Amino acid sequence: MKILRKKIDILGIPVDSFTKEQARRYLQQKISSGTSMQINTINVEFLHRAISDQAVAEMIRSSSLNFADGVGVLWAAKFLTLDFPKNYFWRHIVGFLKLLLSLTTIIIYPGYIRKPIPERIPGSDFIYDLSKFAVRNNLKVFLLGGDPSVPEQAALKLQTDVLDLRVAGTYEGSPKIEDEEKIISIVKKSEADILFVAYGVPAEELWLERNLGKTGAKIGIGVGGTFDFLAGRKKRAPKIVRLIGLEWLWRLILEPRRYRRQLALPKLVWQVFKYKINSSNI
């Protein structure tokens, strides 16, 4: 059966409602189209940036797929579907109570927020799905970005974990405009089909928007700090922590300097709440 995109609007930003299996099937049916596909994995920080940055928002709207990478995105999609009273006073009281309850369910009953978006699809996980997809379809991958020697180490880890994975090449490079011509030439000569880019959000996604079609690659995806995880430079949260949606807290504990970036979470919660309160009066 043909898989169609179902886009959920979160304050003007479209996020796809896909399970991993549906995402894989969608890619399978689209790979033969001949057009390049940009995939974004959207976490709370990325979503918050897109809401306030027109260039980032337009890039997301024009992308082929936008996966929810983070429980905060799932929560926002769910909260926006809730019913609020029309009365001004009760709308605020009920709205605030629903806000507290919905945030609590993230930990005590995470299944509650898995509608309308059924699950998270983090880039750190989906890089394995795409690598296996590459093997099944006889495609080659290219790892772009990261600190010196990191993409090479990450590629070796992927090849160790995914049997028969073909790596077309690796390169550190940078997201600077002046470096683009050289990087495009390197990727194009490698004849890579799938391009993993680790320049950080949203630089990697904006780089793909400008250059994916020029590289000759069929699929491009920004993977953030995934290369560091693969290369063993940073430790990813245990699976149980990821399952309950607290990977962000794990990373904050290990890297306290990330607190400025993590402020995006309460800011997004407030933005979504205000939007819902105001729209419920329409």
RAKA-V694908 format. One record per helix or strand of 2 or more residues. SS is the DSSP state (a for helix, b for strand). FROM is the first residue (numbers start at 1). TO is the last residue. If there is no record, write none. Layout:
# RAKA-V694908
SS_FROM_TO ; SS_FROM_TO
This chain:
# RAKA-V694908
b_7_10 ; b_13_16 ; a_20_33 ; b_37_42 ; a_44_52 ; a_54_62 ; b_65_68 ; a_71_79 ; a_88_108 ; a_110_113 ; a_123_136 ; b_140_145 ; a_150_161 ; b_166_171 ; a_177_190 ; b_194_198 ; a_203_215 ; b_219_222 ; a_226_230 ; a_239_243 ; a_247_254 ; a_256_279
